[in-house]
């Protein structure tokens, strides 16, 4: 695993690079209010065959600049382009969970030729779950956790986010993020069909039936309406954070998808 710092017009960006140098490039974009190594660990099997680049998202937890940029305009697309230019990559495959998928959709909207194919896991930027449920099951316990730092409230949030399957180390990390980071509260812009009119790259969407943020029941119809070349929509009985068991299946799905379209 290598660490590289890249100067962009939005600030310094820390990038983890792994896998054979001669491998085809795959960008893995981290989830929101998360740390890059956690998200990257979910997709480590990719590093056996591909050259994986995983940037710490600007303004999110990690080693990149703390300046936040908008996920509603072309800022993230420009940021990704500058990273690709630094590594002399004209186009690439992309994998992104949650907020990372929302960034991929911003790139697809403004610079579709940069994407050879993409995998969107529990993606932001397509359709939102119930705001009432998010307030009840995430926001209220988060407010209480901030007030008294109770492990019980953190457990409640973690169980809701992962359908009771979050690893202890991941729970500790999100607890520290909740305590010490000013959370990004804005979701990436919901992408329109018109924005993706020039986006033709093969795309795989993977969703969870128990995902409180982006449930499969809302993603399925919306994804099929807005993504022109949606090659498959996979659904698992999982929360927003996949379990170890689901990650094995998700990585198998990704491997098959990349073998076919990349």
One Martini backbone bead per residue (centre of mass of N, CA, C, O) as a GRO file, in nm:
protein
  262
    1UNK     BB    1   0.094   0.038   0.025
    2UNK     BB    2   0.036   0.366  -0.085
    3UNK     BB    3   0.124   0.716  -0.037
    4UNK     BB    4  -0.042   1.010  -0.174
    5UNK     BB    5   0.004   1.352  -0.264
    6UNK     BB    6  -0.239   1.582  -0.406
    7UNK     BB    7  -0.265   1.864  -0.590
    8UNK     BB    8  -0.547   2.073  -0.584
    9UNK     BB    9  -0.785   2.326  -0.627
   10UNK     BB   10  -0.917   2.213  -0.332
   11UNK     BB   11  -0.662   2.059  -0.234
   12UNK     BB   12  -0.519   1.831  -0.052
   13UNK     BB   13  -0.469   1.478  -0.147
   14UNK     BB   14  -0.519   1.164  -0.016
   15UNK     BB   15  -0.368   0.853  -0.143
   16UNK     BB   16  -0.442   0.521  -0.194
   17UNK     BB   17  -0.221   0.259  -0.323
   18UNK     BB   18  -0.294  -0.056  -0.497
   19UNK     BB   19  -0.150  -0.296  -0.661
   20UNK     BB   20  -0.069  -0.356  -0.968
   21UNK     BB   21   0.080  -0.128  -1.177
   22UNK     BB   22  -0.040  -0.282  -1.449
   23UNK     BB   23  -0.312  -0.244  -1.370
   24UNK     BB   24  -0.613  -0.159  -1.388
   25UNK     BB   25  -0.797   0.107  -1.303
   26UNK     BB   26  -0.939   0.176  -0.966
   27UNK     BB   27  -1.180   0.369  -0.810
   28UNK     BB   28  -1.219   0.430  -0.454
   29UNK     BB   29  -1.490   0.567  -0.277
   30UNK     BB   30  -1.586   0.697   0.005
   31UNK     BB   31  -1.769   0.731   0.261
   32UNK     BB   32  -1.947   0.923   0.457
   33UNK     BB   33  -1.817   0.993   0.752
   34UNK     BB   34  -1.549   0.840   0.688
   35UNK     BB   35  -1.285   0.614   0.631
   36UNK     BB   36  -1.095   0.498   0.386
   37UNK     BB   37  -0.987   0.220   0.501
   38UNK     BB   38  -1.266   0.103   0.551
   39UNK     BB   39  -1.375   0.101   0.263
   40UNK     BB   40  -1.133  -0.041   0.128
   41UNK     BB   41  -1.158  -0.312   0.289
   42UNK     BB   42  -1.414  -0.412   0.135
   43UNK     BB   43  -1.225  -0.406  -0.163
   44UNK     BB   44  -0.945  -0.568  -0.158
   45UNK     BB   45  -0.969  -0.785  -0.391
   46UNK     BB   46  -0.897  -0.580  -0.622
   47UNK     BB   47  -0.573  -0.576  -0.566
   48UNK     BB   48  -0.496  -0.842  -0.722
   49UNK     BB   49  -0.558  -0.701  -1.027
   50UNK     BB   50  -0.576  -0.399  -0.953
   51UNK     BB   51  -0.531  -0.050  -0.964
   52UNK     BB   52  -0.580   0.116  -0.666
   53UNK     BB   53  -0.765   0.422  -0.594
   54UNK     BB   54  -0.789   0.599  -0.265
   55UNK     BB   55  -0.942   0.875  -0.169
   56UNK     BB   56  -0.965   1.134   0.041
   57UNK     BB   57  -1.218   1.316   0.100
   58UNK     BB   58  -1.283   1.620   0.078
   59UNK     BB   59  -1.384   1.725   0.407
   60UNK     BB   60  -1.330   1.452   0.526
   61UNK     BB   61  -1.223   1.209   0.686
   62UNK     BB   62  -0.868   1.252   0.704
   63UNK     BB   63  -0.578   1.376   0.500
   64UNK     BB   64  -0.726   1.582   0.371
   65UNK     BB   65  -0.859   1.851   0.313
   66UNK     BB   66  -1.112   2.042   0.498
   67UNK     BB   67  -1.242   2.145   0.251
   68UNK     BB   68  -1.554   2.190   0.135
   69UNK     BB   69  -1.758   2.050  -0.123
   70UNK     BB   70  -1.984   2.026  -0.363
   71UNK     BB   71  -2.259   1.776  -0.441
   72UNK     BB   72  -2.428   1.972  -0.676
   73UNK     BB   73  -2.194   2.000  -0.875
   74UNK     BB   74  -1.867   1.995  -1.049
   75UNK     BB   75  -1.645   1.962  -0.827
   76UNK     BB   76  -1.595   1.652  -0.804
   77UNK     BB   77  -1.526   1.608  -1.098
   78UNK     BB   78  -1.274   1.788  -1.101
   79UNK     BB   79  -1.122   1.644  -0.876
   80UNK     BB   80  -1.098   1.369  -1.017
   81UNK     BB   81  -0.953   1.466  -1.270
   82UNK     BB   82  -0.696   1.563  -1.123
   83UNK     BB   83  -0.619   1.285  -1.018
   84UNK     BB   84  -0.600   1.144  -1.292
   85UNK     BB   85  -0.385   1.328  -1.412
   86UNK     BB   86  -0.162   1.261  -1.208
   87UNK     BB   87  -0.182   0.936  -1.304
   88UNK     BB   88  -0.241   0.915  -1.612
   89UNK     BB   89  -0.569   0.898  -1.640
   90UNK     BB   90  -0.836   0.888  -1.859
   91UNK     BB   91  -0.977   0.614  -1.761
   92UNK     BB   92  -1.218   0.432  -1.541
   93UNK     BB   93  -1.299   0.253  -1.281
   94UNK     BB   94  -1.579   0.251  -1.038
   95UNK     BB   95  -1.611   0.259  -0.672
   96UNK     BB   96  -1.912   0.325  -0.459
   97UNK     BB   97  -2.014   0.404  -0.145
   98UNK     BB   98  -2.260   0.602  -0.107
   99UNK     BB   99  -2.115   0.896  -0.134
  100UNK     BB  100  -1.922   0.784  -0.352
  101UNK     BB  101  -2.153   0.737  -0.557
  102UNK     BB  102  -2.233   1.037  -0.575
  103UNK     BB  103  -1.965   1.120  -0.707
  104UNK     BB  104  -1.987   0.946  -0.959
  105UNK     BB  105  -2.251   1.093  -1.058
  106UNK     BB  106  -2.111   1.363  -1.102
  107UNK     BB  107  -1.915   1.259  -1.316
  108UNK     BB  108  -2.136   1.146  -1.508
  109UNK     BB  109  -2.264   1.433  -1.560
  110UNK     BB  110  -1.981   1.596  -1.657
  111UNK     BB  111  -1.761   1.323  -1.716
  112UNK     BB  112  -1.837   1.038  -1.868
  113UNK     BB  113  -1.554   0.960  -2.015
  114UNK     BB  114  -1.407   0.869  -1.735
  115UNK     BB  115  -1.606   0.617  -1.747
  116UNK     BB  116  -1.610   0.272  -1.801
  117UNK     BB  117  -1.721   0.183  -1.511
  118UNK     BB  118  -1.974   0.108  -1.245
  119UNK     BB  119  -2.009   0.085  -0.876
  120UNK     BB  120  -2.307   0.102  -0.672
  121UNK     BB  121  -2.319   0.117  -0.316
  122UNK     BB  122  -2.552   0.227  -0.147
  123UNK     BB  123  -2.653   0.491  -0.298
  124UNK     BB  124  -2.614   0.802  -0.350
  125UNK     BB  125  -2.805   1.016  -0.575
  126UNK     BB  126  -3.112   0.879  -0.622
  127UNK     BB  127  -3.251   0.794  -0.328
  128UNK     BB  128  -3.448   0.837  -0.040
  129UNK     BB  129  -3.534   0.776   0.257
  130UNK     BB  130  -3.684   0.806   0.550
  131UNK     BB  131  -3.678   1.085   0.749
  132UNK     BB  132  -3.820   0.984   1.001
  133UNK     BB  133  -3.637   0.738   1.051
  134UNK     BB  134  -3.370   0.894   1.068
  135UNK     BB  135  -3.448   1.060   1.314
  136UNK     BB  136  -3.521   0.826   1.510
  137UNK     BB  137  -3.251   0.620   1.448
  138UNK     BB  138  -3.016   0.856   1.430
  139UNK     BB  139  -3.045   1.149   1.542
  140UNK     BB  140  -3.135   1.107   1.835
  141UNK     BB  141  -2.897   0.920   1.924
  142UNK     BB  142  -2.679   1.130   1.843
  143UNK     BB  143  -2.757   1.350   2.042
  144UNK     BB  144  -2.721   1.170   2.294
  145UNK     BB  145  -2.427   1.095   2.241
  146UNK     BB  146  -2.320   1.387   2.254
  147UNK     BB  147  -2.416   1.435   2.551
  148UNK     BB  148  -2.301   1.126   2.692
  149UNK     BB  149  -2.141   0.900   2.541
  150UNK     BB  150  -2.315   0.647   2.489
  151UNK     BB  151  -2.292   0.319   2.400
  152UNK     BB  152  -2.592   0.264   2.351
  153UNK     BB  153  -2.630   0.475   2.121
  154UNK     BB  154  -2.412   0.366   1.933
  155UNK     BB  155  -2.532   0.083   1.902
  156UNK     BB  156  -2.796   0.175   1.775
  157UNK     BB  157  -2.676   0.301   1.522
  158UNK     BB  158  -2.509   0.058   1.422
  159UNK     BB  159  -2.749  -0.138   1.396
  160UNK     BB  160  -2.906   0.029   1.188
  161UNK     BB  161  -2.672   0.050   0.968
  162UNK     BB  162  -2.604  -0.297   0.984
  163UNK     BB  163  -2.797  -0.505   1.093
  164UNK     BB  164  -2.620  -0.616   1.343
  165UNK     BB  165  -2.292  -0.626   1.190
  166UNK     BB  166  -2.085  -0.450   1.324
  167UNK     BB  167  -1.777  -0.394   1.380
  168UNK     BB  168  -1.596  -0.283   1.641
  169UNK     BB  169  -1.394  -0.101   1.486
  170UNK     BB  170  -1.613   0.055   1.329
  171UNK     BB  171  -1.759   0.163   1.577
  172UNK     BB  172  -1.523   0.325   1.691
  173UNK     BB  173  -1.484   0.508   1.447
  174UNK     BB  174  -1.769   0.638   1.437
  175UNK     BB  175  -1.752   0.748   1.724
  176UNK     BB  176  -1.514   0.943   1.668
  177UNK     BB  177  -1.649   1.098   1.443
  178UNK     BB  178  -1.890   1.201   1.610
  179UNK     BB  179  -1.709   1.351   1.826
  180UNK     BB  180  -1.470   1.513   1.624
  181UNK     BB  181  -1.668   1.574   1.379
  182UNK     BB  182  -1.801   1.767   1.134
  183UNK     BB  183  -2.064   1.676   0.984
  184UNK     BB  184  -2.192   1.571   0.687
  185UNK     BB  185  -2.534   1.659   0.594
  186UNK     BB  186  -2.512   1.659   0.293
  187UNK     BB  187  -2.631   1.525   0.026
  188UNK     BB  188  -2.616   1.426  -0.266
  189UNK     BB  189  -2.744   1.492  -0.542
  190UNK     BB  190  -3.012   1.422  -0.720
  191UNK     BB  191  -3.025   1.250  -1.002
  192UNK     BB  192  -3.087   1.297  -1.337
  193UNK     BB  193  -3.163   1.189  -1.646
  194UNK     BB  194  -3.040   1.433  -1.798
  195UNK     BB  195  -2.750   1.418  -1.674
  196UNK     BB  196  -2.724   1.103  -1.808
  197UNK     BB  197  -2.745   1.121  -2.130
  198UNK     BB  198  -2.406   1.072  -2.175
  199UNK     BB  199  -2.419   0.808  -2.006
  200UNK     BB  200  -2.282   0.467  -2.104
  201UNK     BB  201  -2.178   0.314  -1.877
  202UNK     BB  202  -2.152   0.044  -1.713
  203UNK     BB  203  -2.391  -0.044  -1.441
  204UNK     BB  204  -2.381  -0.125  -1.090
  205UNK     BB  205  -2.631  -0.203  -0.846
  206UNK     BB  206  -2.620  -0.209  -0.481
  207UNK     BB  207  -2.864  -0.319  -0.238
  208UNK     BB  208  -3.063  -0.266   0.064
  209UNK     BB  209  -3.347  -0.348   0.247
  210UNK     BB  210  -3.209  -0.218   0.539
  211UNK     BB  211  -3.160   0.069   0.431
  212UNK     BB  212  -3.214   0.379   0.572
  213UNK     BB  213  -3.110   0.573   0.339
  214UNK     BB  214  -3.103   0.349   0.067
  215UNK     BB  215  -3.346   0.175  -0.023
  216UNK     BB  216  -3.438  -0.058  -0.249
  217UNK     BB  217  -3.738   0.037  -0.287
  218UNK     BB  218  -3.627   0.325  -0.406
  219UNK     BB  219  -3.389   0.258  -0.606
  220UNK     BB  220  -3.487   0.073  -0.830
  221UNK     BB  221  -3.667   0.262  -1.000
  222UNK     BB  222  -3.476   0.509  -1.023
  223UNK     BB  223  -3.231   0.371  -1.157
  224UNK     BB  224  -3.390   0.270  -1.414
  225UNK     BB  225  -3.461   0.569  -1.507
  226UNK     BB  226  -3.156   0.721  -1.506
  227UNK     BB  227  -2.979   0.470  -1.603
  228UNK     BB  228  -2.892   0.374  -1.914
  229UNK     BB  229  -2.655   0.129  -1.830
  230UNK     BB  230  -2.812  -0.092  -1.651
  231UNK     BB  231  -2.707  -0.415  -1.605
  232UNK     BB  232  -2.758  -0.423  -1.277
  233UNK     BB  233  -2.972  -0.519  -0.987
  234UNK     BB  234  -2.875  -0.566  -0.659
  235UNK     BB  235  -3.007  -0.758  -0.374
  236UNK     BB  236  -2.988  -0.729  -0.014
  237UNK     BB  237  -3.023  -0.835   0.332
  238UNK     BB  238  -2.922  -0.521   0.419
  239UNK     BB  239  -2.760  -0.265   0.526
  240UNK     BB  240  -2.550  -0.004   0.485
  241UNK     BB  241  -2.365  -0.194   0.629
  242UNK     BB  242  -2.194  -0.453   0.545
  243UNK     BB  243  -2.134  -0.760   0.590
  244UNK     BB  244  -1.907  -1.001   0.556
  245UNK     BB  245  -2.090  -1.183   0.388
  246UNK     BB  246  -2.179  -0.964   0.182
  247UNK     BB  247  -1.894  -0.889   0.080
  248UNK     BB  248  -1.839  -1.150  -0.067
  249UNK     BB  249  -2.072  -1.113  -0.272
  250UNK     BB  250  -2.001  -0.832  -0.377
  251UNK     BB  251  -1.716  -0.905  -0.486
  252UNK     BB  252  -1.822  -1.109  -0.686
  253UNK     BB  253  -1.993  -0.914  -0.850
  254UNK     BB  254  -1.761  -0.724  -0.929
  255UNK     BB  255  -1.580  -0.925  -1.071
  256UNK     BB  256  -1.784  -1.006  -1.291
  257UNK     BB  257  -1.832  -0.723  -1.402
  258UNK     BB  258  -1.537  -0.654  -1.481
  259UNK     BB  259  -1.489  -0.897  -1.667
  260UNK     BB  260  -1.717  -0.802  -1.872
  261UNK     BB  261  -1.665  -0.454  -1.882
  262UNK     BB  262  -1.312  -0.433  -1.842
   0.00000   0.00000   0.00000
